[in-house]
Amino acid sequence: MQAKRRASAIVLTASLLLGGSMALAPTASAVGSSACRFDSPDVNFKVRTSGATFRTGPGKRYHVIGTLYRGDSFRYYCRTGGLKDFRKSWSYGKLLKRSHSGIPAGTKGWVYSKYLD
């Protein structure tokens, strides 16, 4: 009986330690401007298409915040591509007004740059 309790305590301790380290690990789902390669003075854009995905990071592997539609207002801060790579990069910024799909004003995130005008 004593051996079973000791084994259970070891398993519980290992689980807590592993779970605790997992909880402290940084998440890849919330990437701010640290992924930017090209900074710009704040510029306002309108979304030029309906159905642009607004994400927590620059790429399809990041969590979807919501969908942006033609006419949504986006303040651009920076992007992943260089000076000549605007259409092939991801842009980081925030929504200036509540989006047509209901995402609140001020929400920060990433959108593929070719969808901005």
Secondary structure, DSSP 4 states (H G I P E B T S, - for coil): -HHHHHHHHHHHHHHHHHHHHHHHSPPTT---GGG-SEEEEEEEEEB-SSSEEEESSSSTTSPEEEEE-TT-EEEEEEESS-TT-GGGSEEEEEESS--TT-PPTT-EEEEEGGGB-
